[in-house]
Amino acid sequence: MKIVVANSVGVDRNGFHMVHVPSRWSLGVRNFTNCAYYPWELAYTSSLLKRETPYDVKMLDGVRAAWDFDAYFKRLCAEKPDWLVMESSSRTIAEDLRLAAAAKKEFGTRTILAGQHPMAEPEETLKIADYVCIGEYEYSALDLIRGKDPKTIPGVYPNGRAGLLDIDSLPFPEDEDVRRIDYHEPNCRYRQVQMYASRGCPRRCNFCAAATLYYDELNWRPRNPASVVREIRALKEKYPEMEGVFFDEETHNIRKSFNIALAQAIRAEGLDGLKYEAMCEYASFDEEAFAEMRRAGYYKIRVGVETASDAVAQHMTLGKKHDIAKLRRMLTFGKSLGMTFYGTFSMGGLGSSEEEDQKTADLIGELSGKGLLDEIQVSINTPQPGTDFYRTALKESYLRPAGDWADFDGNGHVVVDYPHYKADRIQSMFQKALSAFDSGKKISARETFMAGAERSFEQIPPDSRVLVLRSVRSWMVLLLVEALKRRQARVDALGQDSVLPELTANPLIDRSYSYGDGFFSARSAPAPLVSQLKENRYDFAVLPMANNHLDGYQNVREVARLIHPKRTLGVYPDGSARFLD
């Protein structure tokens, strides 16, 4: 019997590339994505099926491979699966159901769907799928494939959920059919493998799919630190090029004793030369644990701040997670240890208003300006189906008329419209928050960046003709252009339509060119634009890059090659640079 465990379709019928984040909200971007999250629960399911059944199990990832429906179906034709297990989201559900229906029709495949949207809308999903798993689904899928009666299997709709599983009972997740080193989160500074040292969360934030759909009860379960360390070592031995680990679970640091034990185990095994990054809750941080983690090689902490407003935090049911005074205190302490901080914020959440969201934009500007916040993610707080936020928005008639489920995309798309706070104003505040970060970061990063650039740009002669590709946040582009002008270079810029006003308004940029919409991609680069830029005969194409390696910036490099500059220079956030040709 052949079983295919499959991540979502990677490119939808409108050409959007998916960023599928299993227990968070997924999104789509034009042309290309440099972000691939490891589909961890599918990967655990794949390795569990391989361990517990005699069947031929194959894991496919259409998101990582950027397969559209046709490419994915062609791949399924090579497998002819008896079973198809997929995890889907509202953003991807239309294409995923289309693929499942095609497999059923062509091969008689039995289909199991899990994930945020199938859990939220099981009846809709069962119009095509044979089974919907709710909650943590690894063992439910295993029981179905073993042939147990679905009516007796907890976690198979309409049955109740299975109890929270013992995560130490699972094998290490899939690393045969997919290579974990190939999954790239662009804000990871080093070549880091995504890992999961715990599962669950003791909070119930009203917008969180993890809390309301995958678990639906407060919990937090750490793995045995010895097991985590064995997995790190196995991955490092398999991938010598691996530079670190990104612990991308819901909350890495709920229990102080666990973080200390894991940090000490990392050091005891001699793995503290790697770089570690983790998704954390700032309110649970403890100075002793923080110091131990830093000694073990943790270099960056991501914290979910969400809002600076006490009123919004209450409506979003952040609970003890919200403590802005402690946020400032822990960022300051972490900086004294040499830590880097990445903050996640959202606009337009339940209870928000323009005035309250302005408090969040002000906080972002303050923290970045003081050098306490190094990187940022701002999202539109999106009421994903199945969450508490969605149910409230539906009840109160806050949802805008949606074209389809694909509108539930946190990448700047607004699906709520409050009587006092309209969608266009939420969109405006979203941009204002990003601008606040850029303004603050430009101040705090200036000295370091300019010192690095002064050394790096000695290789750029005066009067050189330079094209800057806008491939990072604005603060770095602004400093980069200023540094090039100090070398008396003639600077042009290439950017998307959304940033063109900012580029054309910069008096240091001689000419700005519009790439159009979406990420840079050699496939989608407009031919007339490429011809025009080639005719300019640039001495240098300069590529600002947010990490220390080329993963995630190959697409920008390929566009630069089309233009035929004499040299291509990559520039990093500290102003250092290296030639890429």
Legacy VTK file of the C-alpha trace (Angstrom):
# vtk DataFile Version 3.0
C-alpha trace
ASCII
DATASET POLYDATA
POINTS 581 float
0.000 0.000 0.000
1.267 3.483 -0.906
0.787 6.446 1.430
1.628 10.022 0.493
1.962 12.596 3.271
1.682 15.936 1.502
2.086 19.564 2.411
-0.149 22.075 0.647
-0.080 23.167 -2.959
2.711 25.735 -3.266
1.409 28.115 -5.935
-2.284 28.924 -6.290
-4.190 29.457 -9.536
-3.565 33.218 -9.297
0.188 32.748 -9.161
0.659 33.460 -5.447
3.422 31.472 -3.758
2.356 30.058 -0.411
4.038 30.567 2.921
2.250 27.830 4.863
2.771 28.167 8.603
1.141 25.089 10.144
-0.354 26.346 13.410
-0.281 30.069 12.557
-1.767 31.905 9.598
-0.574 31.205 6.088
-0.117 33.788 3.366
0.625 34.214 -0.314
3.183 36.393 -2.106
3.735 37.268 -5.747
6.418 35.721 -7.960
8.587 33.969 -5.382
9.001 33.294 -1.691
12.266 32.994 0.160
10.521 31.485 3.192
9.801 27.787 3.701
8.561 26.585 7.083
9.161 22.932 7.868
5.699 21.267 8.089
6.496 19.748 11.443
3.317 17.856 12.336
3.078 16.329 8.862
6.752 15.428 9.197
6.130 13.693 12.529
3.192 11.886 10.921
5.379 10.684 8.063
8.107 9.327 10.339
5.503 7.728 12.651
3.839 5.930 9.720
7.233 4.705 8.555
8.018 3.364 12.018
4.643 1.810 12.816
3.438 0.384 9.473
4.935 -1.883 6.779
3.615 0.376 4.033
5.424 2.482 1.428
5.291 6.017 2.862
6.410 9.065 0.893
6.413 12.696 2.048
6.004 15.447 -0.560
6.122 19.194 -0.006
4.509 21.282 -2.727
5.158 24.467 -0.772
8.906 23.902 -0.551
9.017 22.800 -4.212
6.746 25.670 -5.378
4.420 23.242 -7.195
1.156 24.517 -8.595
-1.792 22.138 -9.017
-0.587 20.719 -12.335
2.962 20.078 -11.133
1.703 18.529 -7.888
-0.790 16.271 -9.643
1.901 15.107 -12.049
4.008 14.159 -9.020
1.068 12.253 -7.496
0.653 10.380 -10.770
4.124 8.957 -10.211
3.133 7.758 -6.727
-0.497 6.635 -7.301
-1.256 6.798 -3.570
-3.811 4.619 -1.817
-3.894 7.213 0.989
-3.230 10.948 0.921
-2.667 12.817 4.191
-2.664 16.627 3.891
-2.562 19.562 6.285
-4.375 22.655 5.061
-5.178 26.245 6.002
-7.873 28.686 4.946
-5.372 30.351 2.631
-4.585 27.061 0.848
-7.829 25.071 1.200
-9.212 25.633 -2.312
-6.131 24.289 -4.078
-5.641 21.505 -1.533
-9.203 20.212 -1.956
-8.803 20.437 -5.712
-5.732 18.208 -5.485
-7.431 15.762 -3.106
-10.451 15.510 -5.427
-8.224 14.828 -8.431
-6.373 12.064 -6.577
-9.652 10.449 -5.531
-10.993 10.538 -9.070
-7.823 9.287 -10.753
-6.518 6.692 -8.303
-9.380 6.033 -5.873
-7.208 7.576 -3.161
-8.631 7.816 0.350
-7.929 11.268 1.731
-7.276 12.516 5.256
-7.203 16.276 5.804
-6.020 17.992 8.968
-4.858 21.450 9.933
-6.452 24.799 10.706
-9.183 24.998 8.074
-10.337 21.349 8.009
-10.562 21.443 11.810
-12.590 24.667 11.653
-14.844 23.612 8.766
-14.993 19.786 8.854
-18.376 19.452 7.142
-17.252 21.610 4.229
-13.997 19.647 3.965
-15.784 16.273 4.051
-17.590 17.108 0.827
-14.320 15.983 -0.773
-12.112 14.448 1.930
-12.886 11.001 3.336
-11.777 11.903 6.855
-10.953 15.023 8.858
-8.641 14.787 11.850
-8.999 17.358 14.606
-6.428 18.304 17.180
-3.005 16.670 17.198
-3.450 14.187 14.416
-0.372 11.948 14.169
-1.851 8.917 15.960
-5.370 9.469 14.567
-4.004 9.269 11.016
-2.008 6.172 11.971
-5.125 4.419 13.310
-7.098 5.237 10.157
-4.405 3.823 7.915
-4.104 0.722 10.110
-7.755 0.071 9.329
-9.387 0.775 12.677
-13.068 1.663 12.684
-13.227 5.484 12.265
-16.159 5.639 14.671
-13.874 4.420 17.456
-10.842 6.655 16.785
-10.502 9.775 18.960
-9.567 12.794 16.886
-11.436 11.664 13.769
-14.422 13.931 13.159
-17.187 13.817 14.415
-15.570 12.029 17.359
-14.067 14.065 20.169
-10.402 14.908 20.317
-7.768 12.462 21.405
-5.964 13.354 24.622
-2.775 15.372 24.391
-0.111 13.021 23.110
3.226 12.216 24.702
5.550 14.049 22.336
8.524 11.983 23.509
6.745 8.913 22.066
7.239 10.272 18.543
10.252 9.495 16.350
12.342 12.351 15.044
10.420 14.067 12.227
10.894 13.324 8.528
14.366 13.874 7.112
14.557 11.285 4.333
12.089 12.377 1.652
12.713 16.043 2.419
15.956 17.616 3.630
15.467 19.736 6.710
18.466 21.901 5.894
16.560 23.059 2.778
13.814 24.743 4.825
14.684 28.372 5.192
13.250 31.126 7.354
14.741 34.318 5.909
15.131 36.083 9.258
17.450 33.373 10.544
20.876 34.980 10.378
22.664 31.638 9.915
21.963 28.300 8.187
19.630 26.975 10.854
17.476 23.863 10.933
13.950 24.297 12.284
13.310 22.180 15.394
10.656 21.690 18.063
11.699 21.231 21.676
8.183 21.630 23.117
4.561 21.686 22.084
1.521 23.635 23.220
0.921 26.899 25.016
-0.620 27.806 28.405
-2.338 30.874 26.887
-5.477 31.180 24.779
-4.967 34.272 22.648
-8.197 34.730 20.734
-6.556 34.800 17.285
-4.376 31.716 17.779
-5.149 28.587 15.749
-2.769 26.532 17.883
-4.666 27.253 21.086
-8.179 26.941 19.733
-7.879 24.205 17.097
-4.809 22.034 17.537
-5.195 21.754 21.327
-8.329 23.540 22.584
-6.985 23.283 26.112
-4.209 25.036 27.962
-1.035 22.960 27.927
2.704 23.049 27.446
4.801 19.906 27.018
8.584 19.984 26.752
10.603 17.175 25.241
13.301 15.388 27.150
16.392 17.618 26.769
18.539 14.537 26.063
16.312 13.706 23.087
16.520 17.258 21.768
20.312 17.177 21.981
20.445 13.804 20.187
18.395 15.286 17.358
20.668 18.337 17.115
23.746 16.121 16.957
22.207 13.812 14.338
21.305 16.773 12.152
24.729 18.367 12.493
26.414 15.089 11.535
24.140 14.749 8.506
24.493 18.397 7.455
28.016 19.671 8.182
27.022 23.016 6.653
24.397 23.495 9.390
25.230 26.530 11.527
22.444 26.442 14.083
18.883 25.696 15.161
15.653 27.677 15.091
13.279 26.430 17.819
10.028 27.410 16.104
7.463 25.986 18.494
4.616 28.021 19.999
6.549 28.994 23.122
10.048 27.750 23.917
10.447 29.159 27.401
7.431 28.488 29.618
9.397 26.549 32.218
12.653 27.998 33.525
13.998 24.616 34.600
13.566 23.209 31.091
15.470 26.038 29.434
18.301 25.733 31.927
18.437 21.942 31.536
18.413 22.142 27.745
21.068 24.859 27.691
23.295 22.828 30.011
22.763 19.681 27.900
23.758 21.603 24.762
26.962 22.738 26.449
27.717 19.298 27.887
27.485 17.765 24.404
29.796 20.396 22.922
27.036 21.821 20.723
27.313 25.364 22.060
29.320 26.362 18.994
26.063 26.372 17.041
23.756 29.396 16.858
20.324 29.020 18.503
17.182 31.053 17.984
13.798 30.530 19.622
10.187 31.676 19.631
9.583 32.807 23.202
7.166 34.572 25.501
8.851 37.595 27.021
6.619 37.540 30.109
8.016 34.111 31.065
11.641 35.118 30.799
13.929 34.766 33.761
17.394 36.293 34.041
19.058 33.065 35.189
17.570 31.042 32.328
18.387 33.815 29.883
22.033 33.811 30.909
22.259 30.010 30.632
20.730 30.109 27.162
23.199 32.764 26.043
26.131 30.670 27.278
24.771 27.730 25.268
24.830 29.688 22.000
21.388 31.296 21.825
21.875 34.494 19.851
18.349 35.613 18.917
14.994 35.569 20.679
11.664 36.123 18.926
8.947 37.488 21.149
5.242 37.831 20.430
4.378 41.319 21.657
1.205 41.781 19.541
0.106 45.109 21.037
1.211 47.910 23.365
-2.390 48.636 24.339
-3.714 47.255 27.621
-7.264 47.525 26.277
-6.502 45.599 23.097
-4.512 42.989 25.039
-7.567 42.364 27.186
-9.838 41.900 24.173
-7.252 39.651 22.534
-7.119 37.613 25.778
-3.337 37.810 25.982
-3.518 37.358 29.766
-0.156 37.120 31.520
1.589 37.260 28.153
1.048 41.035 28.115
3.405 43.011 30.357
5.076 45.908 28.534
7.118 46.940 31.592
8.662 43.467 31.707
9.205 43.560 27.946
11.377 46.648 28.284
13.206 45.134 31.261
13.945 41.806 29.560
15.022 43.375 26.289
17.426 45.590 28.199
18.802 42.631 30.164
19.084 40.496 27.028
20.986 43.243 25.252
23.463 43.325 28.132
24.168 39.669 27.266
24.589 40.411 23.567
21.223 39.018 22.431
19.379 39.995 19.253
15.589 40.496 19.419
12.888 39.970 16.837
9.419 41.247 17.757
6.093 40.207 16.276
3.233 42.720 16.373
-0.255 42.875 14.905
-2.691 45.584 13.889
-6.471 45.485 13.824
-7.049 42.900 16.540
-10.273 42.676 18.492
-10.756 45.792 20.620
-8.372 47.883 18.562
-8.847 51.409 17.272
-6.596 53.821 15.457
-5.653 55.417 18.777
-4.852 52.103 20.468
-2.881 50.727 17.504
-0.924 53.986 17.448
0.385 52.996 20.885
1.847 49.864 19.286
3.456 51.870 16.466
4.919 54.237 19.077
6.318 51.321 21.081
7.913 49.880 17.950
9.550 53.208 17.204
10.781 53.540 20.790
12.261 50.043 21.056
13.921 50.085 17.651
15.256 53.599 18.201
16.881 52.534 21.467
18.463 49.501 19.818
16.351 47.063 21.848
14.467 45.682 18.845
16.570 44.461 15.927
14.024 42.867 13.600
10.266 42.943 13.218
7.211 41.242 11.861
3.979 43.212 11.633
0.799 41.405 10.582
-2.838 42.228 10.135
-4.506 40.381 13.009
-6.607 37.983 10.941
-9.574 36.064 12.406
-8.731 32.628 11.092
-11.801 30.349 10.885
-12.137 28.258 14.006
-10.498 30.747 16.352
-12.239 32.662 19.119
-11.563 35.889 17.212
-13.368 34.533 14.138
-16.403 33.506 16.149
-16.647 36.939 17.766
-16.130 38.758 14.454
-18.854 36.632 12.870
-21.265 37.241 15.750
-20.657 41.002 15.794
-20.749 41.355 11.974
-17.151 42.602 11.824
-16.201 40.441 8.842
-16.021 42.113 5.464
-17.628 40.299 2.537
-14.918 37.900 1.383
-14.327 36.669 -2.120
-13.170 33.303 -0.828
-11.102 31.769 1.965
-7.913 33.006 0.311
-8.726 36.465 1.685
-7.798 35.199 5.170
-4.181 36.140 4.625
-2.263 38.061 7.303
0.166 39.556 4.809
-1.437 42.984 4.719
-4.945 41.862 3.773
-7.763 43.083 6.032
-10.928 41.009 6.464
-12.406 42.905 9.425
-14.191 46.245 9.328
-15.140 47.715 12.727
-17.757 50.473 12.967
-15.161 52.780 14.509
-12.057 51.478 12.687
-12.386 50.779 8.997
-10.304 48.355 6.988
-8.445 51.095 5.105
-7.359 52.693 8.396
-6.151 49.324 9.712
-4.131 48.952 6.513
-2.727 52.444 7.032
-1.706 51.671 10.627
-0.046 48.444 9.439
2.207 50.513 7.167
2.699 53.117 9.890
3.997 50.463 12.287
6.541 49.261 9.725
7.630 52.837 9.077
8.056 53.413 12.809
10.440 50.466 12.944
12.437 51.704 9.960
12.733 55.197 11.452
13.928 53.889 14.796
16.235 51.267 13.357
17.880 53.768 11.045
18.860 55.777 14.133
20.092 52.892 16.272
21.940 51.042 13.477
23.564 54.054 11.830
26.915 54.077 13.625
27.590 50.361 13.220
26.385 50.200 9.623
28.304 53.262 8.465
31.534 52.052 10.079
31.207 48.681 8.363
30.248 50.232 5.036
33.171 52.659 5.123
35.557 49.701 5.185
33.562 47.585 2.732
32.992 50.251 0.115
36.670 51.112 -0.302
36.430 48.759 -3.317
33.876 51.095 -5.007
35.701 53.873 -6.892
34.241 57.391 -6.963
31.791 58.042 -9.800
30.890 54.318 -10.037
27.456 53.623 -11.418
25.550 51.530 -8.872
22.136 49.855 -8.858
20.683 49.005 -5.425
18.046 46.255 -5.411
15.506 46.890 -2.666
15.445 43.437 -1.041
15.329 44.284 2.689
13.579 46.687 5.065
13.801 50.391 4.238
16.111 51.373 7.101
18.967 49.375 5.594
18.334 50.634 2.060
18.399 54.235 3.285
21.704 53.784 5.109
23.157 51.846 2.199
22.357 54.606 -0.287
23.836 57.195 2.063
27.030 55.167 2.438
27.363 54.799 -1.335
26.899 58.523 -1.813
29.758 59.117 0.614
31.864 57.233 -1.940
30.546 59.681 -4.557
28.824 56.854 -6.404
25.943 57.482 -8.802
23.110 55.483 -7.271
19.967 54.133 -8.908
17.437 51.877 -7.184
15.131 49.053 -8.257
12.077 48.318 -6.125
8.466 47.217 -6.125
5.569 49.574 -6.829
4.707 49.666 -3.120
8.057 51.268 -2.224
8.569 53.374 -5.346
7.285 56.614 -3.749
9.804 56.194 -0.940
12.655 55.591 -3.394
11.763 58.457 -5.742
11.474 60.844 -2.792
15.048 60.088 -1.695
17.274 62.922 -3.013
20.346 60.663 -2.853
18.907 58.281 -5.456
19.469 59.494 -9.005
16.773 57.354 -10.604
14.302 54.777 -9.327
12.941 51.909 -11.403
9.722 50.010 -10.808
9.933 46.231 -10.767
6.155 45.891 -10.474
4.470 43.785 -7.822
5.833 40.937 -5.728
9.241 39.524 -4.898
12.175 39.668 -7.302
12.303 36.675 -9.625
14.252 36.064 -12.810
11.148 34.378 -14.251
8.885 37.371 -13.715
11.364 40.189 -14.340
9.838 42.426 -17.064
11.903 42.050 -20.231
11.771 45.782 -21.207
12.975 46.725 -17.720
15.853 44.232 -17.871
16.901 45.574 -21.287
16.839 49.155 -20.024
18.919 48.325 -16.952
21.442 46.385 -19.028
21.878 49.422 -21.253
22.856 51.470 -18.196
26.019 49.351 -17.863
26.261 49.385 -14.072
29.636 49.001 -12.453
28.028 47.416 -9.385
24.755 45.785 -8.463
24.427 46.037 -4.678
22.234 43.511 -2.888
21.337 44.287 0.748
20.793 40.982 2.598
19.331 40.403 6.047
21.274 37.227 6.824
24.858 36.016 6.719
24.396 33.487 3.912
22.771 33.417 0.482
19.776 31.249 1.349
16.699 33.260 0.526
18.520 35.779 -1.681
19.310 33.624 -4.700
16.308 35.155 -6.477
17.726 38.663 -6.030
21.106 37.462 -7.219
19.518 35.949 -10.341
17.790 39.232 -11.186
21.108 41.055 -10.722
22.759 38.632 -13.164
20.165 39.504 -15.825
21.322 43.135 -15.678
24.988 42.206 -16.326
26.753 44.498 -13.845
30.539 44.336 -13.794
30.463 43.193 -10.155
27.770 42.146 -7.664
28.181 43.064 -4.021
26.206 41.647 -1.097
25.850 43.907 1.945
24.879 42.748 5.441
23.081 44.541 8.306
26.358 45.521 9.984
27.600 47.210 6.796
30.085 44.480 5.946
30.057 43.209 2.378
31.405 40.576 0.002
31.460 40.083 -3.728
28.963 37.508 -4.960
30.340 36.928 -8.447
LINES 1 582
581 0 1 2 3 4 5 6 7 8 9 10 11 12 13 14 15 16 17 18 19 20 21 22 23 24 25 26 27 28 29 30 31 32 33 34 35 36 37 38 39 40 41 42 43 44 45 46 47 48 49 50 51 52 53 54 55 56 57 58 59 60 61 62 63 64 65 66 67 68 69 70 71 72 73 74 75 76 77 78 79 80 81 82 83 84 85 86 87 88 89 90 91 92 93 94 95 96 97 98 99 100 101 102 103 104 105 106 107 108 109 110 111 112 113 114 115 116 117 118 119 120 121 122 123 124 125 126 127 128 129 130 131 132 133 134 135 136 137 138 139 140 141 142 143 144 145 146 147 148 149 150 151 152 153 154 155 156 157 158 159 160 161 162 163 164 165 166 167 168 169 170 171 172 173 174 175 176 177 178 179 180 181 182 183 184 185 186 187 188 189 190 191 192 193 194 195 196 197 198 199 200 201 202 203 204 205 206 207 208 209 210 211 212 213 214 215 216 217 218 219 220 221 222 223 224 225 226 227 228 229 230 231 232 233 234 235 236 237 238 239 240 241 242 243 244 245 246 247 248 249 250 251 252 253 254 255 256 257 258 259 260 261 262 263 264 265 266 267 268 269 270 271 272 273 274 275 276 277 278 279 280 281 282 283 284 285 286 287 288 289 290 291 292 293 294 295 296 297 298 299 300 301 302 303 304 305 306 307 308 309 310 311 312 313 314 315 316 317 318 319 320 321 322 323 324 325 326 327 328 329 330 331 332 333 334 335 336 337 338 339 340 341 342 343 344 345 346 347 348 349 350 351 352 353 354 355 356 357 358 359 360 361 362 363 364 365 366 367 368 369 370 371 372 373 374 375 376 377 378 379 380 381 382 383 384 385 386 387 388 389 390 391 392 393 394 395 396 397 398 399 400 401 402 403 404 405 406 407 408 409 410 411 412 413 414 415 416 417 418 419 420 421 422 423 424 425 426 427 428 429 430 431 432 433 434 435 436 437 438 439 440 441 442 443 444 445 446 447 448 449 450 451 452 453 454 455 456 457 458 459 460 461 462 463 464 465 466 467 468 469 470 471 472 473 474 475 476 477 478 479 480 481 482 483 484 485 486 487 488 489 490 491 492 493 494 495 496 497 498 499 500 501 502 503 504 505 506 507 508 509 510 511 512 513 514 515 516 517 518 519 520 521 522 523 524 525 526 527 528 529 530 531 532 533 534 535 536 537 538 539 540 541 542 543 544 545 546 547 548 549 550 551 552 553 554 555 556 557 558 559 560 561 562 563 564 565 566 567 568 569 570 571 572 573 574 575 576 577 578 579 580
